[in-house]
Amino acid sequence: MITSARALSALCIGVALFSGAASTTIAAETESAIARGGRLYDKWWSENGAAKPTGDHPAYTVKGGKYAGESSWRCKECHGWDYKGKDGAYAKGSHASGIKGIEAARNKDPAAIAAMLRDKTHGYTTAQISAQDATDLALFVSKGQGNLAKLLGPDNKAKGDGARGEVYFNTVCAGCHGVDGKKVKNAPPLGSVADNGAEMMHKILNGQPREDMPAMRALDHQIAADLAVHLTTLPAK
């Protein structure tokens, strides 16, 4: 009886350890799906290889505007890098469309968000955004927005320690981007786009669509803010 009890106890401990490991794995896989959803939010046709859209998105309000046409199909173009839409950085200027952000969808049922992608307003077909794409994008909207309010100032600048960011950049990012942020020849110098703190944070956390860029979402998000601050010190030309 004692042996059986000990065996049962050992079995329970083993199941518990296995369950814990499985939960960690599931959580990690969820993070990778959220990061992919963030890249789809950025530019879905680059991330998933779908045909580039033509014409204006049906819900886009600025006909003939600077960002009409294919750009109007990017989620970020209407809802913003800061996810606040008309209530954030896109309240004015050439990106202003008067469309609300996605903050209200934070923590909502991802399945309901995925269904919204197919509704009359959004109108994404399965040829544009597959079922898996919709699932990943919905996960990002529901679970991946994070708390940018703490990491971004009202001027859309990241709030962090640039000196720490330099260490992270030089050891993690410089291999591809160069210590001056100018090594990638088919992209602008990082210093020339770094003033958009929300965009930098989004790309640091989720990666660049269809590029071999690590998504740093699983790390402390303050690291992303520190990196974004350092980027503002890099040359713009």
C-alpha positions as CSV (number, residue, x, y, z in Angstrom):
1,M,0.0,0.0,0.0
2,I,2.8,2.4,0.9
3,T,4.6,1.6,-2.4
4,S,1.4,2.2,-4.3
5,A,0.8,5.5,-2.5
6,R,4.4,6.6,-3.3
7,A,4.0,5.6,-6.9
8,L,0.7,7.5,-7.1
9,S,2.4,10.5,-5.5
10,A,5.3,10.4,-8.0
11,L,2.8,10.1,-10.9
12,C,0.9,13.1,-9.7
13,I,4.1,15.1,-9.4
14,G,5.2,14.1,-12.8
15,V,1.8,15.0,-14.3
16,A,2.0,18.4,-12.6
17,L,5.5,19.0,-13.9
18,F,4.5,18.0,-17.4
19,S,1.4,20.2,-17.2
20,G,3.5,23.1,-16.1
21,A,5.9,22.6,-19.0
22,A,3.1,22.2,-21.4
23,S,1.5,25.4,-20.2
24,T,4.7,27.2,-20.7
25,T,5.0,25.9,-24.2
26,I,1.4,26.9,-25.0
27,A,2.1,30.4,-23.7
28,A,5.2,30.7,-25.8
29,E,3.4,29.6,-28.9
30,T,0.6,32.1,-28.1
31,E,3.3,34.8,-28.0
32,S,4.7,33.8,-31.4
33,A,1.1,33.9,-32.8
34,I,0.5,37.3,-31.3
35,A,3.8,38.6,-32.8
36,R,2.8,37.3,-36.2
37,G,-0.6,39.0,-35.7
38,G,1.3,42.2,-35.1
39,R,3.2,41.8,-38.4
40,L,-0.1,41.2,-40.2
41,Y,-1.4,44.4,-38.6
42,D,1.6,46.2,-40.0
43,K,1.3,44.9,-43.6
44,W,-0.6,41.7,-44.0
45,W,0.2,41.0,-47.7
46,S,3.9,41.2,-47.0
47,E,3.7,38.8,-44.1
48,N,1.4,36.2,-45.6
49,G,2.4,36.5,-49.3
50,A,-1.1,37.3,-50.5
51,A,-1.7,39.5,-53.6
52,K,-1.2,43.2,-52.9
53,P,-4.6,44.9,-52.7
54,T,-5.7,47.5,-55.2
55,G,-7.9,50.5,-54.9
56,D,-9.0,52.0,-51.6
57,H,-10.2,49.9,-48.7
58,P,-14.0,50.3,-48.6
59,A,-14.0,51.8,-45.1
60,Y,-11.1,54.3,-45.8
61,T,-12.5,57.8,-45.5
62,V,-9.7,59.9,-47.2
63,K,-10.4,59.3,-50.9
64,G,-7.5,60.5,-53.0
65,G,-5.4,61.1,-49.9
66,K,-1.7,60.5,-49.6
67,Y,-2.2,57.0,-48.1
68,A,-5.1,55.9,-50.2
69,G,-4.8,52.8,-52.4
70,E,-2.9,49.8,-51.1
71,S,-1.7,51.7,-47.9
72,S,-5.4,52.1,-46.9
73,W,-5.6,48.3,-46.5
74,R,-3.0,48.2,-43.7
75,C,-4.6,47.9,-40.3
76,K,-2.1,50.4,-38.9
77,E,-3.1,53.0,-41.5
78,C,-6.6,53.5,-40.0
79,H,-6.0,52.4,-36.4
80,G,-2.5,53.7,-35.9
81,W,0.8,52.4,-34.6
82,D,-0.3,53.5,-31.1
83,Y,-3.7,51.6,-31.6
84,K,-5.6,54.8,-30.8
85,G,-6.7,55.8,-34.3
86,K,-8.3,59.2,-34.4
87,D,-7.6,59.7,-30.7
88,G,-3.9,59.2,-30.9
89,A,-1.0,60.3,-33.2
90,Y,-3.3,60.0,-36.3
91,A,-5.7,62.6,-34.9
92,K,-4.2,65.1,-37.4
93,G,-1.8,65.2,-40.3
94,S,-1.7,63.2,-43.5
95,H,-2.6,59.9,-41.8
96,A,-5.8,61.3,-40.2
97,S,-8.8,59.3,-41.3
98,G,-11.2,59.9,-38.4
99,I,-11.3,56.1,-37.7
100,K,-11.2,54.9,-34.1
101,G,-8.5,52.7,-32.7
102,I,-8.5,49.1,-31.5
103,E,-8.1,49.8,-27.8
104,A,-11.7,48.9,-27.1
105,A,-11.1,45.4,-28.4
106,R,-8.4,44.8,-25.8
107,N,-9.1,41.4,-24.0
108,K,-12.2,40.7,-26.1
109,D,-12.9,37.2,-27.4
110,P,-10.4,36.6,-30.3
111,A,-13.0,34.6,-32.2
112,A,-15.4,37.6,-32.2
113,I,-12.6,39.8,-33.4
114,A,-11.7,37.4,-36.2
115,A,-15.3,37.4,-37.3
116,M,-15.2,41.2,-37.5
117,L,-12.5,40.9,-40.0
118,R,-15.0,39.4,-42.4
119,D,-17.8,41.8,-41.7
120,K,-19.1,44.5,-44.1
121,T,-16.8,47.2,-42.6
122,H,-13.5,45.3,-42.8
123,G,-14.4,43.0,-45.7
124,Y,-11.2,40.8,-45.8
125,T,-11.6,37.7,-47.9
126,T,-10.0,34.4,-47.2
127,A,-7.7,35.0,-50.2
128,Q,-6.4,38.1,-48.5
129,I,-6.4,36.9,-44.9
130,S,-6.7,33.2,-44.2
131,A,-8.4,31.6,-41.2
132,Q,-5.0,31.3,-39.5
133,D,-4.1,34.8,-40.3
134,A,-7.4,36.0,-38.9
135,T,-6.8,34.0,-35.7
136,D,-3.3,35.5,-35.3
137,L,-4.4,39.0,-36.0
138,A,-7.3,38.7,-33.6
139,L,-5.0,37.4,-30.9
140,F,-2.8,40.4,-31.4
141,V,-5.7,42.8,-31.1
142,S,-7.1,41.1,-28.0
143,K,-3.9,40.2,-26.2
144,G,-1.0,42.0,-27.8
145,Q,-1.5,45.7,-27.5
146,G,0.4,45.8,-24.2
147,N,0.5,48.9,-22.2
148,L,2.0,51.5,-24.5
149,A,0.6,54.3,-22.3
150,K,3.4,53.6,-19.8
151,L,6.1,53.4,-22.4
152,L,5.1,56.2,-24.7
153,G,4.9,59.9,-23.9
154,P,2.2,62.2,-25.2
155,D,4.6,63.3,-27.9
156,N,4.7,59.7,-29.2
157,K,8.3,59.3,-28.0
158,A,9.4,56.1,-26.2
159,K,10.2,56.5,-22.5
160,G,13.3,54.6,-21.7
161,D,17.1,54.5,-21.1
162,G,19.0,55.1,-24.3
163,A,22.3,54.0,-22.8
164,R,20.8,50.6,-22.0
165,G,19.1,50.6,-25.4
166,E,22.5,51.1,-27.1
167,V,23.8,47.9,-25.4
168,Y,20.8,45.9,-26.5
169,F,21.1,47.3,-30.0
170,N,24.8,46.7,-30.5
171,T,24.5,43.1,-29.2
172,V,21.2,42.1,-30.8
173,C,20.4,44.3,-33.7
174,A,23.6,45.8,-35.1
175,G,24.5,42.5,-36.9
176,C,21.8,43.2,-39.4
177,H,21.3,46.9,-39.1
178,G,24.8,48.1,-38.4
179,V,25.8,50.1,-35.3
180,D,24.7,53.3,-37.3
181,G,21.4,51.7,-38.4
182,K,22.2,52.1,-42.0
183,K,23.4,48.7,-43.0
184,V,20.1,47.5,-44.6
185,K,20.3,48.9,-48.1
186,N,16.7,48.5,-49.1
187,A,15.4,50.4,-46.1
188,P,15.8,53.9,-44.8
189,P,18.3,54.6,-42.0
190,L,16.7,53.8,-38.7
191,G,17.5,57.2,-37.4
192,S,15.3,58.8,-40.1
193,V,12.2,57.0,-38.9
194,A,12.9,56.7,-35.2
195,D,10.9,59.7,-34.1
196,N,7.7,57.6,-34.4
197,G,8.1,55.9,-31.1
198,A,4.9,53.8,-31.4
199,E,6.0,52.4,-34.8
200,M,9.5,51.5,-33.5
201,M,8.0,49.8,-30.4
202,H,5.5,47.9,-32.6
203,K,8.3,46.6,-34.9
204,I,10.7,45.8,-32.1
205,L,8.1,43.8,-30.2
206,N,6.6,42.0,-33.3
207,G,9.3,42.1,-36.0
208,Q,9.2,43.3,-39.6
209,P,6.8,41.5,-42.0
210,R,8.4,38.8,-44.0
211,E,11.9,39.6,-42.7
212,D,14.4,37.7,-40.5
213,M,13.9,40.1,-37.7
214,P,13.4,38.8,-34.1
215,A,10.3,39.7,-32.3
216,M,11.2,40.8,-28.8
217,R,7.6,40.5,-27.4
218,A,8.5,37.7,-24.9
219,L,11.1,40.0,-23.2
220,D,10.4,42.9,-20.8
221,H,8.7,45.5,-22.9
222,Q,10.9,48.2,-21.3
223,I,13.8,46.7,-23.3
224,A,11.8,47.7,-26.5
225,A,11.4,51.2,-25.1
226,D,15.1,51.5,-24.3
227,L,15.9,50.4,-27.8
228,A,13.5,52.8,-29.3
229,V,15.1,55.7,-27.4
230,H,18.5,54.7,-28.6
231,L,17.3,54.6,-32.3
232,T,16.6,58.4,-32.0
233,T,20.3,59.0,-31.6
234,L,21.3,57.2,-34.8
235,P,22.0,59.3,-38.0
236,A,19.1,60.1,-40.2
237,K,21.2,60.2,-43.4
